[in-house]
Amino acid sequence: MWGDIAIAFLLAFITAFMMTPYSIKLAKKVGAVDVPKDNRRMHHKPIPKLGGVAVIAGFVVSFIYLVITLSIEDSSRLNLFGIEQYGKKILGFFVGVLILGITCFIDDVKTIKPLAKLSGQLLAAIAVVISGIRIIEVVPLFESAVLNEAVSMILTVIWIIVITNAINLMDGLDGLSSGITMISCISLLIIFSLNNSPLIAIIMITALAGALCGFLPFNFNPAKTFIGDTGSNFLGFTLSVVSILGVAKTYTAVVIILPVIVLGLPIFDTLCAILRRIHKGKSLKAIFQADKGHLHHRIVRKGFSQKQAVYILYGISATFGMFAVILFESGIIKAISFAFMVIAVIALGYRSFSSLRGEEGSMYECSNCKYIYNPKVGNETAGVGPNTEFYDLPEDWKCPVCGERKDMFTPYEEK
């Protein structure tokens, strides 16, 4: 099995890595370029946003190659049309990918209304449910409960839409959604392997991880390309479907809840965004109103650079993943012990960690014009007196030289 996993990973990696430069050219040709037109954008120049096309290509090439190869070698290992009816399920998955891909590609090129995009997500989820991919059980109070067909279908659609949007909403910093998805893939791969989950789920999660590894070198800060809505929706959609397939034949209650734990960070951020927007807008329509209240925005506002914010969230995501793996392999006691150990390390290292954000008189540099803000001097022209730390500056403060936003400053390191 590990040989199959290695092939799936490498093939997806190579394909995505080679296809990404072509996706950049395609984005420029069709006008799929992210222009920083509002203060939510964390970049200051137009960047192509069709990197998701390369990720999808890497995933599809790897998956199809492995499915055909394994079916020819030994049909008993991967029987797509046997009693499990994986052929129908995979067809439903790819129909969903096609629907979502067309919808989000149009959104990347021309921008469509949120309701139209949600409709595409709903149709994609329905295609998956019709194919037979469904959440069969849930875990109330650590005891699995079998769902009736109607509830199962509705819950599956909700799960797919929530995870799809959760990953999409995390796509706010260079490499953030791609990296967090890759970390989630690795965590789920370990769990699926230990759980003897269906080979089809293991191949899919490995192919996705490999494709992301091939894409990430182009997406790290400073990004040469963005994954775009086409890519971020594909990531969330695939994670949601694979997480169902991976535990489909599991009767242990703890295993059923593991995907929720692994995806805990994007789920938490999404739920907070929904509640925050409803409270702020006083209506359900406010859910579709973008804001700067996501976790990555808050971390940057604390004075951390974009790279530091991404690494912090990578660490949190990896912690969720490790907690899930330990919970499955060693039980609740060791998992809780691990959680307390992480909390203790964070508490003990808080002072030294906080120094990374530029406390105690650290200077910050504008990423555009290289102006350096010195807290000892302040910025008198903007009404900022001496001894004002950078992270205490007003949110609407801008670079006095080029007018760049505050969130485009990074800690200055003297050379």
C-alpha positions as CSV (number, residue, x, y, z in Angstrom):
1,M,0.0,0.0,0.0
2,W,2.8,2.4,0.9
3,G,4.2,2.1,-2.7
4,D,0.8,3.1,-4.0
5,I,0.8,6.1,-1.7
6,A,4.2,7.2,-2.8
7,I,3.3,7.0,-6.5
8,A,0.0,8.9,-5.9
9,F,1.9,11.6,-4.0
10,L,4.8,12.0,-6.4
11,L,2.7,12.0,-9.6
12,A,0.3,14.6,-8.2
13,F,3.3,16.7,-7.0
14,I,5.1,16.6,-10.3
15,T,1.9,17.4,-12.3
16,A,0.9,20.3,-10.1
17,F,4.4,21.7,-10.0
18,M,4.7,21.6,-13.8
19,M,1.2,22.9,-14.5
20,T,1.3,25.9,-12.1
21,P,3.3,28.2,-14.4
22,Y,0.8,27.4,-17.2
23,S,-2.1,28.3,-14.9
24,I,-0.4,31.7,-14.3
25,K,-0.3,32.3,-18.0
26,L,-4.0,31.2,-18.3
27,A,-5.1,33.5,-15.5
28,K,-3.5,36.5,-17.2
29,K,-5.0,35.6,-20.5
30,V,-8.6,35.3,-19.3
31,G,-8.3,38.1,-16.7
32,A,-8.5,36.0,-13.6
33,V,-6.3,38.4,-11.6
34,D,-6.8,39.5,-8.0
35,V,-6.5,43.2,-7.9
36,P,-6.1,44.7,-4.4
37,K,-9.2,46.9,-4.6
38,D,-10.2,47.0,-0.9
39,N,-8.6,46.9,2.5
40,R,-9.3,43.2,3.0
41,R,-6.7,42.3,0.5
42,M,-3.3,41.5,2.0
43,H,-1.3,42.0,-1.2
44,H,-0.5,45.3,-2.9
45,K,-0.1,44.3,-6.6
46,P,-2.3,42.2,-9.0
47,I,-1.7,38.5,-8.7
48,P,-3.1,35.7,-11.0
49,K,-5.6,33.4,-9.2
50,L,-6.1,30.2,-11.2
51,G,-3.5,28.1,-9.3
52,G,-6.4,25.8,-8.4
53,V,-6.4,24.5,-12.0
54,A,-2.9,23.1,-11.5
55,V,-3.9,21.5,-8.2
56,I,-7.0,19.9,-9.7
57,A,-4.9,18.7,-12.7
58,G,-2.3,17.1,-10.3
59,F,-5.1,15.4,-8.3
60,V,-7.0,14.1,-11.4
61,V,-3.9,12.7,-13.2
62,S,-2.6,10.9,-10.0
63,F,-6.0,9.5,-9.1
64,I,-6.9,8.2,-12.6
65,Y,-3.5,6.7,-13.0
66,L,-3.6,4.8,-9.7
67,V,-7.2,3.7,-10.2
68,I,-6.5,2.2,-13.6
69,T,-3.2,0.7,-12.6
70,L,-4.5,-1.0,-9.4
71,S,-7.7,-2.2,-11.2
72,I,-5.6,-3.9,-13.9
73,E,-3.1,-5.4,-11.4
74,D,-5.6,-6.8,-9.0
75,S,-9.3,-6.0,-9.2
76,S,-9.8,-7.3,-5.7
77,R,-7.8,-4.4,-4.2
78,L,-9.8,-1.7,-5.8
79,N,-13.1,-3.0,-7.2
80,L,-14.9,0.1,-8.4
81,F,-17.9,-1.7,-9.6
82,G,-18.3,-4.4,-7.0
83,I,-20.5,-4.5,-3.9
84,E,-19.1,-1.2,-2.6
85,Q,-20.2,0.6,-5.9
86,Y,-17.3,3.0,-5.7
87,G,-17.6,3.6,-9.4
88,K,-20.9,5.3,-8.9
89,K,-19.6,7.3,-5.9
90,I,-16.5,8.5,-7.7
91,L,-18.6,9.5,-10.7
92,G,-20.8,11.5,-8.3
93,F,-17.7,13.1,-6.8
94,F,-16.3,14.2,-10.2
95,V,-19.7,15.5,-11.4
96,G,-19.6,17.6,-8.2
97,V,-16.1,18.8,-9.0
98,L,-17.1,19.7,-12.6
99,I,-20.2,21.7,-11.3
100,L,-18.1,23.5,-8.7
101,G,-15.2,24.0,-11.0
102,I,-17.3,25.7,-13.7
103,T,-19.1,27.9,-11.1
104,C,-15.9,29.0,-9.4
105,F,-13.9,29.5,-12.6
106,I,-16.5,32.0,-13.7
107,D,-16.3,33.6,-10.3
108,D,-12.5,33.9,-10.6
109,V,-12.8,35.5,-14.1
110,K,-15.9,37.7,-13.8
111,T,-17.0,37.5,-10.1
112,I,-20.5,36.2,-9.5
113,K,-22.9,36.8,-6.6
114,P,-22.4,34.8,-3.4
115,L,-25.9,33.2,-3.8
116,A,-25.0,31.9,-7.3
117,K,-21.8,30.4,-5.9
118,L,-23.7,28.8,-3.0
119,S,-26.1,27.3,-5.6
120,G,-23.2,25.7,-7.4
121,Q,-22.0,24.3,-4.1
122,L,-25.4,22.9,-3.3
123,L,-25.7,21.2,-6.7
124,A,-22.3,19.7,-6.3
125,A,-23.2,18.4,-2.8
126,I,-26.5,16.9,-4.1
127,A,-24.6,15.1,-6.9
128,V,-22.4,13.5,-4.3
129,V,-25.3,12.5,-2.1
130,I,-27.2,11.0,-5.0
131,S,-24.1,8.9,-5.8
132,G,-24.4,7.2,-2.4
133,I,-21.7,9.1,-0.5
134,R,-23.4,9.9,2.8
135,I,-22.9,10.4,6.5
136,I,-24.4,7.3,8.0
137,E,-23.7,7.9,11.7
138,V,-23.1,10.7,14.1
139,V,-21.6,10.7,17.6
140,P,-23.7,12.1,20.4
141,L,-21.9,11.7,23.7
142,F,-19.3,9.2,22.2
143,E,-21.9,6.7,21.1
144,S,-22.6,6.4,17.4
145,A,-26.2,6.8,16.3
146,V,-27.4,5.5,12.8
147,L,-29.3,8.2,10.9
148,N,-32.4,7.6,8.7
149,E,-32.0,8.3,5.0
150,A,-33.5,11.8,4.9
151,V,-31.5,13.1,7.8
152,S,-28.3,11.4,6.4
153,M,-28.7,13.2,3.1
154,I,-29.4,16.6,4.6
155,L,-26.5,16.3,7.1
156,T,-24.1,15.3,4.3
157,V,-25.1,18.3,2.1
158,I,-24.6,20.6,5.1
159,W,-21.2,19.0,5.9
160,I,-20.0,19.4,2.3
161,I,-21.1,23.0,2.0
162,V,-19.7,24.0,5.5
163,I,-16.2,22.4,4.8
164,T,-16.1,23.8,1.3
165,N,-16.7,27.3,2.6
166,A,-14.5,26.9,5.6
167,I,-11.4,26.3,3.5
168,N,-12.5,29.0,1.1
169,L,-12.8,31.5,4.0
170,M,-9.3,30.6,5.2
171,D,-7.8,31.7,1.9
172,G,-6.8,35.1,3.1
173,L,-3.0,34.9,3.3
174,D,-0.3,33.5,1.0
175,G,-0.2,29.8,1.4
176,L,-2.7,29.6,4.2
177,S,-5.6,27.6,2.9
178,S,-3.3,25.3,0.8
179,G,-1.0,24.6,3.7
180,I,-3.8,24.0,6.2
181,T,-5.4,21.6,3.7
182,M,-2.2,19.8,3.2
183,I,-1.7,19.4,7.0
184,S,-5.3,18.1,7.3
185,C,-4.6,15.7,4.4
186,I,-1.5,14.3,6.2
187,S,-3.5,13.9,9.5
188,L,-6.4,12.1,7.7
189,L,-3.9,9.9,5.8
190,I,-2.4,8.7,9.0
191,I,-5.8,8.0,10.5
192,F,-7.1,6.2,7.4
193,S,-4.0,4.1,7.2
194,L,-4.2,3.1,10.9
195,N,-8.0,2.5,10.5
196,N,-7.6,0.3,7.3
197,S,-10.0,2.7,5.6
198,P,-11.0,2.1,1.9
199,L,-8.0,2.3,-0.5
200,I,-10.0,4.8,-2.6
201,A,-10.1,7.3,0.2
202,I,-6.4,6.8,0.9
203,I,-5.5,7.4,-2.8
204,M,-7.6,10.5,-2.9
205,I,-6.2,12.1,0.2
206,T,-2.6,11.3,-0.9
207,A,-3.2,12.7,-4.4
208,L,-4.6,15.9,-2.9
209,A,-1.6,16.3,-0.5
210,G,0.8,15.7,-3.4
211,A,-0.8,18.3,-5.6
212,L,-0.7,20.9,-2.9
213,C,3.0,20.2,-2.3
214,G,3.6,20.9,-5.9
215,F,1.6,24.1,-5.8
216,L,2.8,25.6,-2.5
217,P,6.2,26.8,-3.7
218,F,4.4,29.3,-6.0
219,N,1.9,30.2,-3.3
220,F,4.1,31.0,-0.3
221,N,4.6,34.7,0.6
222,P,5.4,36.5,-1.6
223,A,2.9,34.6,-3.7
224,K,3.4,34.3,-7.5
225,T,-0.2,33.0,-7.8
226,F,-3.3,32.4,-5.7
227,I,-5.2,29.2,-5.6
228,G,-8.4,31.2,-6.3
229,D,-12.0,30.2,-5.6
230,T,-11.7,27.4,-8.1
231,G,-8.9,25.9,-6.0
232,S,-10.1,26.7,-2.5
233,N,-13.6,25.3,-3.2
234,F,-12.1,22.2,-4.7
235,L,-9.9,21.7,-1.6
236,G,-12.8,22.0,0.8
237,F,-15.1,19.9,-1.4
238,T,-12.6,17.1,-1.7
239,L,-11.7,17.1,2.0
240,S,-15.4,16.9,2.9
241,V,-16.1,14.0,0.6
242,V,-12.9,12.0,1.4
243,S,-13.5,12.4,5.1
244,I,-16.9,10.7,4.6
245,L,-15.4,7.9,2.4
246,G,-12.6,7.3,4.9
247,V,-14.9,6.4,7.8
248,A,-17.7,5.0,5.8
249,K,-17.3,1.4,7.1
250,T,-16.2,2.4,10.6
251,Y,-18.2,1.3,13.6
252,T,-16.0,2.9,16.3
253,A,-17.6,6.1,17.5
254,V,-14.3,7.9,18.0
255,V,-13.2,7.4,14.4
256,I,-16.4,9.0,13.1
257,I,-15.7,12.3,14.9
258,L,-12.0,12.5,13.9
259,P,-12.5,14.4,10.6
260,V,-14.3,17.1,12.6
261,I,-11.3,17.4,14.9
262,V,-8.8,17.5,12.1
263,L,-10.7,20.3,10.4
264,G,-11.3,22.0,13.7
265,L,-9.5,25.2,12.8
266,P,-11.4,26.1,9.6
267,I,-14.7,25.0,11.1
268,F,-14.1,27.2,14.2
269,D,-13.1,30.2,12.0
270,T,-16.2,29.7,9.8
271,L,-18.7,29.4,12.7
272,C,-17.2,32.5,14.3
273,A,-17.5,34.4,10.9
274,I,-21.2,33.4,10.5
275,L,-22.1,34.5,14.1
276,R,-20.0,37.7,13.8
277,R,-21.6,38.7,10.5
278,I,-25.1,37.9,11.6
279,H,-24.6,39.9,14.8
280,K,-23.0,42.8,12.9
281,G,-25.5,42.9,10.0
282,K,-28.6,41.8,12.0
283,S,-29.7,39.5,9.2
284,L,-28.9,36.2,7.5
285,K,-27.9,38.2,4.4
286,A,-24.9,39.5,6.4
287,I,-23.3,36.1,6.2
288,F,-22.2,36.9,2.6
289,Q,-20.7,40.2,3.6
290,A,-16.9,39.8,3.7
291,D,-15.0,41.3,6.6
292,K,-11.6,41.4,8.3
293,G,-12.5,39.5,11.4
294,H,-11.0,36.1,10.5
295,L,-8.3,34.6,12.6
296,H,-5.5,35.4,10.1
297,H,-6.6,39.1,10.0
298,R,-6.7,39.3,13.8
299,I,-3.2,37.8,14.1
300,V,-1.8,40.2,11.6
301,R,-3.4,43.1,13.4
302,K,-1.5,42.0,16.6
303,G,1.7,43.0,14.8
304,F,2.8,39.7,13.3
305,S,3.9,39.5,9.6
306,Q,1.9,37.5,7.0
307,K,4.5,34.7,7.2
308,Q,4.4,34.6,11.0
309,A,0.6,34.5,11.0
310,V,0.6,31.6,8.5
311,Y,3.1,29.6,10.5
312,I,1.0,30.2,13.7
313,L,-2.1,28.9,12.0
314,Y,-0.1,26.0,10.5
315,G,0.9,25.1,14.1
316,I,-2.7,25.2,15.3
317,S,-3.9,23.1,12.5
318,A,-1.1,20.5,13.0
319,T,-2.0,20.4,16.7
320,F,-5.6,19.6,15.9
321,G,-4.3,16.9,13.6
322,M,-2.0,15.4,16.1
323,F,-4.7,15.4,18.8
324,A,-7.0,13.5,16.4
325,V,-4.2,10.9,15.6
326,I,-3.4,10.4,19.3
327,L,-7.0,10.2,20.2
328,F,-7.5,7.4,17.7
329,E,-4.2,5.5,18.4
330,S,-3.8,6.0,22.2
331,G,-7.2,7.0,23.6
332,I,-8.8,10.0,25.2
333,I,-6.4,10.2,28.2
334,K,-3.2,10.5,26.2
335,A,-5.0,12.9,23.8
336,I,-6.0,15.2,26.7
337,S,-2.5,14.9,28.1
338,F,-1.1,16.1,24.8
339,A,-3.5,19.0,24.7
340,F,-2.4,20.1,28.2
341,M,1.2,19.8,27.2
342,V,0.6,22.0,24.2
343,I,-1.1,24.6,26.4
344,A,1.8,24.5,28.9
345,V,4.4,25.0,26.1
346,I,2.4,28.0,24.8
347,A,2.1,29.5,28.2
348,L,5.8,29.1,29.1
349,G,6.9,30.4,25.7
350,Y,4.5,33.2,25.4
351,R,6.9,36.0,26.3
352,S,9.6,34.9,23.8
353,F,7.0,34.1,21.2
354,S,5.3,37.5,21.6
355,S,8.7,39.2,20.9
356,L,8.3,38.0,17.3
357,R,5.5,40.5,16.7
358,G,7.8,43.4,17.4
359,E,7.1,44.4,21.0
360,E,9.4,46.7,23.0
361,G,10.2,49.3,20.3
362,S,10.6,47.1,17.2
363,M,10.5,48.9,13.9
364,Y,8.3,48.0,10.9
365,E,9.0,48.3,7.2
366,C,6.6,49.1,4.4
367,S,6.6,46.2,1.9
368,N,6.0,48.7,-1.0
369,C,8.3,51.7,-0.5
370,K,10.5,50.4,2.3
371,Y,9.6,53.3,4.7
372,I,10.6,52.3,8.2
373,Y,8.3,53.1,11.1
374,N,10.2,53.8,14.3
375,P,8.0,53.7,17.4
376,K,10.5,56.0,19.3
377,V,9.9,58.7,16.7
378,G,6.2,58.1,15.9
379,N,4.5,59.8,13.0
380,E,3.7,63.4,13.9
381,T,2.1,64.2,10.5
382,A,-0.6,61.5,11.2
383,G,-1.0,62.6,14.8
384,V,1.0,59.7,16.2
385,G,3.3,60.7,19.0
386,P,6.7,59.3,20.0
387,N,6.8,56.0,21.9
388,T,3.8,54.6,20.0
389,E,4.2,50.9,19.3
390,F,3.3,49.8,15.7
391,Y,0.5,47.5,16.8
392,D,-1.1,50.3,18.8
393,L,-1.5,52.4,15.6
394,P,-5.1,53.0,14.4
395,E,-6.4,50.4,11.9
396,D,-6.8,53.1,9.2
397,W,-3.2,54.4,9.6
398,K,-1.3,54.3,6.3
399,C,2.3,54.7,5.2
400,P,3.2,58.4,5.2
401,V,5.3,57.9,2.0
402,C,3.3,55.8,-0.3
403,G,-0.1,55.4,1.4
404,E,0.2,51.6,1.8
405,R,-2.0,50.0,4.4
406,K,-0.9,49.1,7.9
407,D,-1.2,45.4,7.3
408,M,1.4,45.6,4.5
409,F,4.1,46.4,7.0
410,T,6.5,43.7,8.3
411,P,8.9,43.6,11.2
412,Y,12.2,45.4,10.2
413,E,15.4,43.4,10.6
414,E,18.6,45.5,10.6
415,K,21.1,44.1,8.2
